[in-house]
Amino acid sequence: MLAPKRASQPAQPAVHQSASQTEHPLPPSAALLQMMTGYWVSQGIYVAAKLGLADLLTEGPCSINELAAATQTQAGPLYRVMRALASVGIFEEGDAEWFTLTPLAQLLQSNTADSMRALAMMYAEEQYRAWGDILFSLQTGTPAFEHSFGTRYFDYLATHPEASQVFNAAMVGWTTQIVDAVVAAYDFASVSTIVDVGGGHGALLAAILTTSPATQGILFDQPHVVTSAEPFLRAAGIHDQCQGVGGDFFADIPAGADVYVLAQILHDWDDKHSMAILRQVRQAVPSHGKLLIIELVLPEGNEPFLGKWLDLHMLVMLGGRERTAAQYATLLRASGFESVRVIPTAAGQSIVEALPI
């Protein structure tokens, strides 16, 4: 069992502080230093995710020696990682170098509905290396990933099954973070048929169909993705309500549905390719249909917003981008749609609703 917690120590100036630890703003130099060394934390989280440390603590506290033996690492260095992570609220340390889970650490467990373990691994492996070449993207306007790895990201995944598996699990994890907010923000109850274009394993579609039992769904993605989604759809209890269709959204999107969804798809692509996708959707959507684009719509001004950093991530990885509401309106009009409203959600994403013209 976990030994009693250590007595609280006097507050010390910190490079990395959790939100609960920061009672007063840091001086500018300390704030900038915290930003500059942010990758220390992300790589520490990566180690915890890669080694499955949160899974090892599922049944209760463990000593550092037990964790080291289970992960085939050295206890001394592993303790230093765990101590650092505990200082920002990921894990909690008791006496005698025993550790237990915290709410943040629980998100790094594998078999939970809200698991972010695969996300932590995805961001800190190949994608982390690509960010080291971000200057290349600024100088050339092309993805740094291609400079680092000699191939396009999705082509890389096609030839690296382990990375592809992590990516697919990460996309499920990312989508899981937003599905409840999307379903709460938009009324899908009156929709007869919905097509989730590039819907991956169907996490969003499953949430929509679960709350709208009269709605039929089509999960449209590459054939191998649709095949791998079958177990997820069965587990979600919507297999009879949903049809998987394999194809290419640049060429042949299923036609005739009431609603088409592009969730976190267009940000992967530059304007030229985004318009090509939108024009394929326009050919498929009937006159009474709707298109819903779910993305991090960039706000104007200087306010902090995750999408401004994800925009850079798209530049580094794929040559894509996040967009403002005005930029989406321009893309849509050039592709045969009219943007009618932008609906914010509690998760930060927005739903851009568009009608065919």
C-alpha positions, 0 to 999 in steps of 0.5 A: 500500500502507499505510504503516507504522503510527504509533508508539503515543502515551502514553495520554490521557483519552478520551471514547470508548474501545474495549473494548481501550483501556479498562484501568481504569474511567473516573471517574464524570464521564467515564463519564457523558460517554461515555454522553451523547455516544454518538450521536457514535459512532453517527452516525459509523458511520452516515456510514461505512455510508451512504457505503459506505466499508467497501466501498471498502476491500475490495480494500485500503488507500485514501488519504483523497483516494481515499475522498473522490473516490469518495464525493463528499465533502471530504477534510478533513471525511471524514478527521476522521470516519475518524480518530474512527472509527479511534480506537474500532477502526472502520477503522485509520489508517496514515501519510499519511492512508491507511486500512484495514479492521478486524474492526469495519469489515468488518461495515459491508461490503454483500455479506457474510453478517454485514453490519450496514451496513443496521442502521447506516443504519436506526438513524441515519436516521428512527429516530434522529430519533424518539428525539429525541422520546422525552419525547413517549412518556413523556408520552403513552404513544404512539410518538414516531415518530408524533409526529415523522412524522405516521404509524405506522412501518410505514405510513411504510415502505409509502410510502417504498420506500428506507426500506423497503428499508433496513429489510428489509435491516436485519432480515436483518442482525439475524436473521443475528446470531442464527440460529446461536445459535438453531439450536444451542440448539433441536433442530429435527431431529424437526420435520415442518413449521415455520411462520415467522410474520412471517419476513421474507426467511426468514433464520431459516427458512433456517438451520433448514431447512439443518440439518434437511433432512427438515423442510418450512418455510412462510414466512408474511408479507405478500404483497409480503415473501414475493415479495421473499424468493424470491431469498434462499430460492433463494440459500440452497438451500432453495427446494424445501424451503420454501413462501412464503405471503402473508397477515396474521398478525392474520387467517389463519395457515396451520394444521396445522404441528408448530411455529410460530415468532414471532421478534422479532414480539411485541416490535413490539406492545402486549399487546392486539395481541400477544394477537391474534397469539397467538390466531391462532396458537392457532387454527392450531396442532394439539394436538400442536404447539408455539409458539416465541417468540424474543425478548430476554427481560428479566432481573430486576435491574440487570444490563446487557442490550441488551433493556432499551434495545430495550424503549425503542426499541419504545416510541419506534418502535411502542408495543411492548415487550420482556418478562420471562419472567413477562410472556410466561407471562401473555400466553401463558395469556391466549391459550390457551398454556402457557409450558413453558420459556425456553431461553437462546441464546448470542446473548442472545435466548431461546426461549420454548417454549409448548404449546397448552392 
